Amino acid sequence: MEKKNYTVSIYTENNLGLLSRIAAIFLKRHINIESITASPSEVTEVMRFIIIVNVTEEQIKKIVGQIEKQIEVIKAFYHTDAETIYQETALYKIKSQDFLDDHNIQDFIKETNARIVTVTKEFFVIEKTGKRTEVDALYETLKPYGLMQFVRSGTIAVTKNEMPISGILEKFNTTNSLS
């Protein structure tokens, strides 16, 4: 079977130690996590983890099955890149002088839909939101100009199709508010 990127969406209660147990599932199978993001979901008191991995479909099915065995996990899903809308955000800190000396870099930033978020005498901070390839392309362009710092977010994603999780989450939320 062919390996490809999968987005794993995990809806959970917000409990201490759950992330390390989920990460251990990948560790046991020697699978590298490419990206991980945690945030509140569309339902109060329910967290959503988004994990990107490059595996076979057989592997991802087993992983999702193991994740769902965790007590605090409400539901887990996996999707291909074609089934999701996904983005990353990155910040690039570059030396002001190098940036000001080359007017082409300013044009490139405009063409890539990046934006300048901070300007000082010493540095500029540029923000780019887009697909990983777009974030990487801007990184490679800025690196020769004195890239002082670089940070990127994990991938955030929503599915193109409706998720069957909404009803499950609503039931979970109603049950927990009655307790």
GUVOGU-676286 format. One record per residue (C-alpha): residue number from 1; residue in three letters; y, z, x. Coordinates in steps of 0.1 Angstrom, whole numbers. Layout:
N
<pt n="NUM" res="ala" y="Y" z="Z" x="X"/>
...
REM end
This chain:
179
<pt n="1" res="met" y="0" z="0" x="0"/>
<pt n="2" res="glu" y="35" z="-8" x="11"/>
<pt n="3" res="lys" y="60" z="20" x="19"/>
<pt n="4" res="lys" y="94" z="18" x="2"/>
<pt n="5" res="asn" y="122" z="41" x="-7"/>
<pt n="6" res="tyr" y="117" z="64" x="-37"/>
<pt n="7" res="thr" y="143" z="86" x="-54"/>
<pt n="8" res="val" y="127" z="119" x="-66"/>
<pt n="9" res="ser" y="147" z="137" x="-93"/>
<pt n="10" res="ile" y="137" z="173" x="-98"/>
<pt n="11" res="tyr" y="151" z="194" x="-126"/>
<pt n="12" res="thr" y="147" z="231" x="-120"/>
<pt n="13" res="glu" y="158" z="266" x="-127"/>
<pt n="14" res="asn" y="182" z="278" x="-101"/>
<pt n="15" res="asn" y="160" z="302" x="-81"/>
<pt n="16" res="leu" y="161" z="315" x="-46"/>
<pt n="17" res="gly" y="136" z="299" x="-22"/>
<pt n="18" res="leu" y="127" z="270" x="-44"/>
<pt n="19" res="leu" y="142" z="244" x="-21"/>
<pt n="20" res="ser" y="121" z="256" x="9"/>
<pt n="21" res="arg" y="89" z="255" x="-12"/>
<pt n="22" res="ile" y="98" z="219" x="-23"/>
<pt n="23" res="ala" y="105" z="209" x="13"/>
<pt n="24" res="ala" y="72" z="224" x="24"/>
<pt n="25" res="ile" y="54" z="200" x="0"/>
<pt n="26" res="phe" y="68" z="171" x="21"/>
<pt n="27" res="leu" y="62" z="189" x="54"/>
<pt n="28" res="lys" y="25" z="194" x="46"/>
<pt n="29" res="arg" y="21" z="156" x="41"/>
<pt n="30" res="his" y="42" z="148" x="72"/>
<pt n="31" res="ile" y="68" z="130" x="51"/>
<pt n="32" res="asn" y="104" z="129" x="64"/>
<pt n="33" res="ile" y="131" z="135" x="38"/>
<pt n="34" res="glu" y="157" z="108" x="43"/>
<pt n="35" res="ser" y="183" z="125" x="20"/>
<pt n="36" res="ile" y="185" z="156" x="-2"/>
<pt n="37" res="thr" y="212" z="166" x="-27"/>
<pt n="38" res="ala" y="213" z="195" x="-51"/>
<pt n="39" res="ser" y="238" z="199" x="-79"/>
<pt n="40" res="pro" y="240" z="212" x="-115"/>
<pt n="41" res="ser" y="225" z="189" x="-140"/>
<pt n="42" res="glu" y="238" z="178" x="-174"/>
<pt n="43" res="val" y="224" z="210" x="-189"/>
<pt n="44" res="thr" y="238" z="244" x="-182"/>
<pt n="45" res="glu" y="217" z="266" x="-159"/>
<pt n="46" res="val" y="195" z="236" x="-148"/>
<pt n="47" res="met" y="198" z="223" x="-113"/>
<pt n="48" res="arg" y="189" z="188" x="-102"/>
<pt n="49" res="phe" y="176" z="179" x="-67"/>
<pt n="50" res="ile" y="177" z="143" x="-56"/>
<pt n="51" res="ile" y="154" z="136" x="-27"/>
<pt n="52" res="ile" y="150" z="102" x="-10"/>
<pt n="53" res="val" y="118" z="94" x="9"/>
<pt n="54" res="asn" y="101" z="63" x="23"/>
<pt n="55" res="val" y="64" z="65" x="12"/>
<pt n="56" res="thr" y="37" z="45" x="-7"/>
<pt n="57" res="glu" y="35" z="48" x="-45"/>
<pt n="58" res="glu" y="2" z="67" x="-42"/>
<pt n="59" res="gln" y="19" z="93" x="-20"/>
<pt n="60" res="ile" y="49" z="97" x="-43"/>
<pt n="61" res="lys" y="27" z="103" x="-73"/>
<pt n="62" res="lys" y="9" z="131" x="-55"/>
<pt n="63" res="ile" y="41" z="146" x="-43"/>
<pt n="64" res="val" y="57" z="146" x="-78"/>
<pt n="65" res="gly" y="25" z="162" x="-91"/>
<pt n="66" res="gln" y="27" z="190" x="-65"/>
<pt n="67" res="ile" y="64" z="196" x="-72"/>
<pt n="68" res="glu" y="57" z="200" x="-109"/>
<pt n="69" res="lys" y="32" z="227" x="-102"/>
<pt n="70" res="gln" y="61" z="250" x="-89"/>
<pt n="71" res="ile" y="68" z="275" x="-116"/>
<pt n="72" res="glu" y="106" z="270" x="-116"/>
<pt n="73" res="val" y="103" z="232" x="-119"/>
<pt n="74" res="ile" y="110" z="219" x="-154"/>
<pt n="75" res="lys" y="102" z="182" x="-147"/>
<pt n="76" res="ala" y="101" z="158" x="-117"/>
<pt n="77" res="phe" y="104" z="120" x="-117"/>
<pt n="78" res="tyr" y="103" z="93" x="-92"/>
<pt n="79" res="his" y="121" z="59" x="-92"/>
<pt n="80" res="thr" y="125" z="29" x="-70"/>
<pt n="81" res="asp" y="159" z="17" x="-57"/>
<pt n="82" res="ala" y="159" z="-11" x="-83"/>
<pt n="83" res="glu" y="156" z="15" x="-111"/>
<pt n="84" res="thr" y="186" z="36" x="-100"/>
<pt n="85" res="ile" y="223" z="34" x="-94"/>
<pt n="86" res="tyr" y="230" z="53" x="-62"/>
<pt n="87" res="gln" y="258" z="61" x="-38"/>
<pt n="88" res="glu" y="267" z="81" x="-7"/>
<pt n="89" res="thr" y="301" z="94" x="5"/>
<pt n="90" res="ala" y="310" z="97" x="42"/>
<pt n="91" res="leu" y="340" z="110" x="61"/>
<pt n="92" res="tyr" y="350" z="95" x="95"/>
<pt n="93" res="lys" y="375" z="113" x="118"/>
<pt n="94" res="ile" y="390" z="89" x="143"/>
<pt n="95" res="lys" y="417" z="92" x="169"/>
<pt n="96" res="ser" y="452" z="83" x="156"/>
<pt n="97" res="gln" y="463" z="63" x="186"/>
<pt n="98" res="asp" y="433" z="41" x="187"/>
<pt n="99" res="phe" y="436" z="34" x="150"/>
<pt n="100" res="leu" y="474" z="26" x="152"/>
<pt n="101" res="asp" y="469" z="3" x="182"/>
<pt n="102" res="asp" y="446" z="-21" x="164"/>
<pt n="103" res="his" y="460" z="-35" x="131"/>
<pt n="104" res="asn" y="426" z="-52" x="123"/>
<pt n="105" res="ile" y="410" z="-18" x="116"/>
<pt n="106" res="gln" y="435" z="-12" x="88"/>
<pt n="107" res="asp" y="426" z="-45" x="72"/>
<pt n="108" res="phe" y="389" z="-37" x="76"/>
<pt n="109" res="ile" y="393" z="-4" x="58"/>
<pt n="110" res="lys" y="411" z="-21" x="29"/>
<pt n="111" res="glu" y="383" z="-48" x="27"/>
<pt n="112" res="thr" y="356" z="-22" x="26"/>
<pt n="113" res="asn" y="373" z="-1" x="-1"/>
<pt n="114" res="ala" y="375" z="29" x="21"/>
<pt n="115" res="arg" y="405" z="51" x="19"/>
<pt n="116" res="ile" y="426" z="72" x="43"/>
<pt n="117" res="val" y="425" z="108" x="31"/>
<pt n="118" res="thr" y="443" z="126" x="60"/>
<pt n="119" res="val" y="467" z="115" x="87"/>
<pt n="120" res="thr" y="479" z="136" x="116"/>
<pt n="121" res="lys" y="493" z="128" x="150"/>
<pt n="122" res="glu" y="459" z="134" x="165"/>
<pt n="123" res="phe" y="435" z="119" x="140"/>
<pt n="124" res="phe" y="429" z="100" x="107"/>
<pt n="125" res="val" y="402" z="109" x="82"/>
<pt n="126" res="ile" y="387" z="80" x="63"/>
<pt n="127" res="glu" y="365" z="83" x="33"/>
<pt n="128" res="lys" y="339" z="57" x="21"/>
<pt n="129" res="thr" y="317" z="58" x="-9"/>
<pt n="130" res="gly" y="290" z="32" x="-13"/>
<pt n="131" res="lys" y="255" z="23" x="-5"/>
<pt n="132" res="arg" y="240" z="35" x="28"/>
<pt n="133" res="thr" y="243" z="1" x="44"/>
<pt n="134" res="glu" y="281" z="1" x="36"/>
<pt n="135" res="val" y="285" z="36" x="50"/>
<pt n="136" res="asp" y="266" z="26" x="81"/>
<pt n="137" res="ala" y="286" z="-6" x="86"/>
<pt n="138" res="leu" y="319" z="12" x="85"/>
<pt n="139" res="tyr" y="304" z="38" x="110"/>
<pt n="140" res="glu" y="295" z="10" x="135"/>
<pt n="141" res="thr" y="330" z="-6" x="131"/>
<pt n="142" res="leu" y="348" z="27" x="137"/>
<pt n="143" res="lys" y="326" z="40" x="165"/>
<pt n="144" res="pro" y="344" z="20" x="193"/>
<pt n="145" res="tyr" y="378" z="34" x="181"/>
<pt n="146" res="gly" y="371" z="69" x="191"/>
<pt n="147" res="leu" y="350" z="84" x="163"/>
<pt n="148" res="met" y="356" z="121" x="167"/>
<pt n="149" res="gln" y="334" z="133" x="137"/>
<pt n="150" res="phe" y="312" z="118" x="111"/>
<pt n="151" res="val" y="295" z="133" x="81"/>
<pt n="152" res="arg" y="277" z="118" x="51"/>
<pt n="153" res="ser" y="266" z="132" x="18"/>
<pt n="154" res="gly" y="231" z="130" x="5"/>
<pt n="155" res="thr" y="224" z="102" x="-19"/>
<pt n="156" res="ile" y="234" z="108" x="-55"/>
<pt n="157" res="ala" y="216" z="87" x="-82"/>
<pt n="158" res="val" y="213" z="82" x="-119"/>
<pt n="159" res="thr" y="186" z="60" x="-135"/>
<pt n="160" res="lys" y="195" z="27" x="-151"/>
<pt n="161" res="asn" y="172" z="35" x="-181"/>
<pt n="162" res="glu" y="175" z="66" x="-203"/>
<pt n="163" res="met" y="156" z="95" x="-189"/>
<pt n="164" res="pro" y="132" z="114" x="-212"/>
<pt n="165" res="ile" y="144" z="146" x="-196"/>
<pt n="166" res="ser" y="173" z="152" x="-220"/>
<pt n="167" res="gly" y="151" z="165" x="-248"/>
<pt n="168" res="ile" y="130" z="186" x="-224"/>
<pt n="169" res="leu" y="162" z="202" x="-209"/>
<pt n="170" res="glu" y="177" z="209" x="-243"/>
<pt n="171" res="lys" y="145" z="227" x="-253"/>
<pt n="172" res="phe" y="145" z="246" x="-220"/>
<pt n="173" res="asn" y="181" z="256" x="-225"/>
<pt n="174" res="thr" y="175" z="268" x="-261"/>
<pt n="175" res="thr" y="144" z="288" x="-251"/>
<pt n="176" res="asn" y="162" z="305" x="-222"/>
<pt n="177" res="ser" y="193" z="313" x="-242"/>
<pt n="178" res="leu" y="171" z="331" x="-268"/>
<pt n="179" res="ser" y="155" z="353" x="-242"/>
REM end
